[in-house]
């Protein structure tokens, strides 16, 4: 991965068609593969691909891993708690989007 791509991946906005390998996700988030495995087990991120060698992560995974790490660092939340928080934030975003579409936002 080039430094330019790594720099791009550190931003908040990523295209949905961006795919990262496990190694690229680890490098971009500065985490170990074991930390990513734990986040996968808890549902924070969901890899595509049948086995570890073929795992690919969508661009949104980068944001979710960063958020989970912040929750852990700042609030002492474990991976399971981070998964719950991220799911609730996703639901909140979906509700706000629905309200905006209905003209109530």
N, C-alpha and C positions, 0 to 999 in steps of 0.2 A: 504494500500500500504506500503510495507516495505521501510525502508530508503535506502536500496541498490537499489531497483527498482527506487525510486525517484531520486537517484543520477544518475542512468543510463539514466533516461528520461531527465535530465538536459543537456546531451551532444548534439552535433549537429547531430550525425548519429543515425537514428532510422530505424528499419525495418518497411516495409509497413504493416506487419500484426499486429503490436502493436496497441492495441485499448485502449483508455482512456475514462473513464466516465467523466461527467462534473466536478464532485468533484475532480477527479484525475488531470484533466487539470488545474483546478483552483489552486490546491495545487502546482503543478509543476511549474506553471507560476507566482504564487503569485499574482493572480488577483481574483476579485469577480465574482460571477456568472453573475451579471449584466454587467460587462465589456465583458464577453464572449458572452452574448446575443447580445450586440451591435455589436461585431465583426461578429457574425453569420448573423445578419440583413444586414450588409454591404458586406457580401460575403468573408470576410477574411478567415474564416474557415467554413467548411460545415459538420455538424454532420450527422451521419447515424442513422436512427431510426425515427419512426413516431412522438413520443412525447417525452417530456423532460425527463421522467423517463427512456426512452430507448435510449437516445442519446449516441452515441459512436463516438469518434474522432480518426482519424488515426494519426500515429506518426508524420506525416508532420505538423499537426495542431500545435504541440508544437513549432516548428521552426517559423511558420507563426505568432503565437501569440507573441512570443518573438520579432520578427522583427517589428510587428505593434507597440508594446510597445516602442521599441527603436525609431521608427519614431516619435511617439507622444512625447516622452521625449526629444529627441535631436533636432527635427525640428519643433515641434508644430503641426504635421500633425494629423488631426482627423481620425476617423475610416474609413470614406469614402475615404479619401485621401490615407490611408494605403492600403486599398483594391486595389485602382488603382495602386499604386506603386508595390504591390506584383504581380498583374496581369502582369504588364509591365516587371518585373524581370523574371517571369515565361516565358514570350514570348522571352525575351532575351536569357535565358538559352536554350530554344528550338531551337532558331536560331543558337546559337553557336554549339549545338549538331549536328544540320543538316549540318553546315559547316564542322565540324570535320569528319562527315561521308563521305562528298564529297571530303575531302582532302584539303579543303581551309582554315583550321584553323591553 
